[in-house]
Amino acid sequence: MAAREHIERAPAMYLQVAQRMATDIKNGRYKPGDLLPSEAEMVTMYGIGKSTARAAVAELRGMGLVESLQGKGSRVLSSGGVLPATSVDRSIQRTAKGSWRLPVAKEAEAPAVSRTALDGPPALLLDQLDQDAISVDRMLCDAATGARMAHRVLIPMATAADVPTLAEQPDAEITDLYQQLADAGLSLSFTEHVTARTPYPDERTALGLSDASPLLITYRVTTDADQDRPLLCEELKAPAATCQLTYPVTPTKPATRRTTRRRSASE
């Protein structure tokens, strides 16, 4: 049997043009404050149509590299060598009195509570595939930059059965949910999993993303450290081009290996 030929599809033309211009911005051909070529000029430069030129500029806006000026065109914002504008602090603090403290993000909309069947990464991380859970969805907004982020808390019904207060007000602040788990005698530990992918159409609409802007996703799993049992999963979705995650990193000591000395028959 003849080997099947592998054919890689080239990116759409507007993405090729956008990437080329982004490289030019990074290399200094277009400096911060400069105006990009107009759509008519791009048509001539790259041999493309006006709609393709317009889509390429929209992609550059999604990357956070340019802004549109009414009646003037598009102006370069950065050289591509700076950090994203929105810093998302993912730290967790425990106060001296034992309460929990997290960085506060502004809610853009009231939280929505629903019941759902767990699937995808959250189900695997919670070891609760196809099991029921309470879902609390929030739309967050960074006060300084206006960046929109989607936040979801998933509370498995098995966890709610062990800690019934969780089901009474699942849309309470996440620090309150942590406290309820701690008050139930659970020793909490946290693990965060970070990934990225192309957003779905509804995610692009909700977060104001362009067609090919990558989506940054984190899954924070709260675990009962004593039993190594997952309790909650928090999912955060943010624009990867304009947001960066920051974490404090605390060194931990490796587990010590316990050794036993064998006694010889003569001892």
Secondary structure by P-SEA (a helix, b strand, c coil): cccbbbbbbcccaaaaaaaaaaaaaaacccccccccccaaaaaaaccccaaaaaaaaaaaaaaccccccccccccccccccccccbbbbbbbbbccccccccbbbbbcccbbbbbbbbccaaaaaaccccbbbbbbbbbbbcccccbbbbbbbbbbaaaaaacccccccccccaaaaaaaaaaaccbbbbbbbbbcccccaaaaaaacccccbbbbbbbbbbcccccccccbbbbbbcccccbbbbbbbbbbbcbbbbbbbbbcccc
